[in-house]
């Protein structure tokens, strides 16, 4: 059977991001090669208006309170491809991305790509190694064969580390995550100081959730030594403590 790719991305008041993403999809003919699914959490700006102008986009609507994990789950359920690529609405697909996925999926079940910011490069990650594999590959650039969701279940309904959680469950189910740097996108996430702090804080909250759900992870964190990473870890620690307190 010929492989078919479904591309799933959540949207939430994403009118500034959508044009760039859809332009990159069309630039490389993915509107004809793949199934495109947007899962919108009741956007109140022009997001839906912009999506509806592109007839190839299948839109799934969710309540405004829906999490990113829930959006990914519903997008996967609505898809028909035997390979599902999860991305975010603020990414820009680059040349070779589609080809890297399809080539890697000839011998792998999961492939994670390279997702740098266009100006600041890749965001440093605090790796968590489970059975020799890193579970911190982000959900903004990763693809799975459909059979994995049938065996492992869906991505959890949460905003906190839903990607790490699912990666962990996949590895524990016996799957291997293959990394391919040619599966490259540009991730236009916020680079402001406030945005950096918020991201680190949420990151810390997510790590607490992971440790609570999977106690073996408490000793698996691989901390980097860069100044930026330690600053990020500081705000992440505050998020970790916050989540611990409110979930007592």
N, C-alpha and C positions, 0 to 999 in steps of 0.2 A: 504494500500500500504506500502511495506517495505521501510524504509528510506535508501537513498543512499547518501553517503558523497562525495563531490568534494572538493579537497584541491587546493587552488589557491595561487601562490606566484610570485611576480615580480622579475626579475633578471636584473642586469646591471653590467657588468664586475665582475661577482661573482664567478670566478673560484676557489677562495680560500674557499668559503663558501659551494658551491654546494655538494662536496663529503660528508661532514659531514651531511648535511640535507638528502641527498638521502640514506645514510647509515642508518640513524635513521628511515626513511620511510620503508626501507626493513627489518630492524631488527624486527619491530613489524607487519610485513605483510600488511602494508597499501597499498603497490603496488598491492595487490590482493583484499583488502577490499574496497578501495576508488579509485576515479578518481583523477589523479595527473596532474595539469595544471601549466606550467611555462610560464610566459609572459615576453618575453625578449625585452629590449629596445636597439636593435642593439649592443650587446656586441662585443667588439673587442679583447677580450682575448680568453680563451679556454672554456668559459661558454657553448656555443652551442655545441661544440664538446663533452663536458662531459655529457650534457643532452641527446644528441642523442645516447649515449651508453646505455641508459636505455630506452628500447622500451616502457615501460609503461607510460612514461612522454609525455604528449601532449604539444607541444610547439606552442605558439602564438607569432608572431613577430610584433613589433611596431617600429616606428622611434626612433632614439636616443634621441630626444627631448621630448619624452613622459614622463608624470609625473607618480608617483606611483598611484595616484588616477585613472588615465586613464588605467594603467596596471590592476588594480583590476577590473575595469569596464569590460574591454575586456575579462579578465579571467572568470568572472562570466557569461558573455554572451556566452562564449564557453563551459561552463560546462553543464552537464546533470543531476547532482544530485539534489535532492530536499532539501538538506542541503549543504551550501557552507561555508567552513572554510577558512578564510584568514590568511595567515602567511607571514613571510619574508624569504628571502633566507639565512639569517644568524642565523636561529634558529635550534635547535636540539629537535626533538620530544621525549618525555619520555614515559615510560610505563604508561598505563591507560589513555592517552590523548584521543585517539579515543573512548574508552569506556565511558569516562566522557561526551563527546559531545553527543553520541548517547543516553545515558541514560537521560541526561538533556533535550534533544529535545523531549522526550516523553510528557513533560508538559510545555515546554518553546518555545519561538520563536527565542530568541537570547541568546547565552551563551558566556560569556567572561572568559578567563582563566588567570592563573598565569604565568608571564613571567620574572623570575629573570635572572640576569647575573650569570654565573656559579661560579664566584669568589666574586662579589660585591653585590650580591643580587638584589632585585627589585629597579628600579629607582624611586625615590620619585616623585609623581605626585601632581600637584596643581588641586585638584578636582573642577569640575563645576557641581553643583547640579541643576537639572531641574526637577521639579515635584517630588522631593525626590530621583532622580536617578542621578548617576554620569555618565557624558557623556565622560569622559576622558579615558575609557578603550581603550588601543592601538589596532591598526589594525593588529598587528603582531600575534594576538592570539584571534580571535573572530569568531564565526560561526552564520549564519543566515539561516532561512528557506527561500527558493526561493520566496515564496509568498510576502515576505517583499519588495524585489526589484521590484516586479510587482506593488506594491501599493505605495511605497515611492519614487521609482526611483533608479538610480544607484549612486555609490560613485562619488563625483565630481572630475573633471579633474584638480587636483591641487596637489602640493607637501606640501601645508600648511594646517595641521590639517584636512586632508580629513576624518580621522577616527572620530574625535570629531564632525565634521559637520554632518556626516551620523548618528552617535549615537543620536545627537540632533533631527534630522528629524524623526528618528524612534520613539523616545519617544513622540514627538509631534503628531505622527500618532497613538498613543495609545499603542505602544508596550512596553514591559518591558525587561530590560537586566538582565539576571540571571547570577550571578557570581559563578563559580565552581573552587575552588583551585586545584581540582584533574585534571583539564584540564591544565596540566603543561608542559611547554616547557622551554628550556634554550635559552636565547637570547644572542648570542655572539656578541653584538654590541661593538663598539670601547670604550675603557676605557682610552684613552690618554687625557691629559689636553686639547689639541687642539680639539679633537673630542668632549669632554664635552662642550667646549665653542661653537663650531659650532652647536651642538644639541640644546643647550639652546637658541642660537640666532634664529634658525629656529623655535623653539617652541614659542618664543616671537612674531615672525612675524605671525605665525599661529593664535595666540590669538588675534592679531589685526584684522585679517581677520574675525575671528569668531564674534568679537564684532561689526564689521562693518555690517556683514550680519544679525546678530541677536542681536540687541541692549539690549535685556533683560539680556544677558550674562554678561554685564559689572559689575553687582553687585553680581554675583553668584560664583566668584572664592574663593575657600577655601584654604588659604595659610598655609603651614606647618611652623614649627618653628625651624627646624634643620639648622645648619650652612650651610651644603651642599645645602639645598634647597634654602636658601636665596642667596647664591652665584649664584646658577642656575637662580634664579629669576632676579638677577642683569643683567646677560648677556641676559636673556630673555627680560628684559625691553629695552635693547639696540636694540634687534631685533624688538620689538614692535614699537619703535620710528622710526627705519629705514623704516619699512613697511608703517607706517603712512605718512612719508615724501614722499616716492616715489609714493604713491598712492593718493596724493592730486589732 
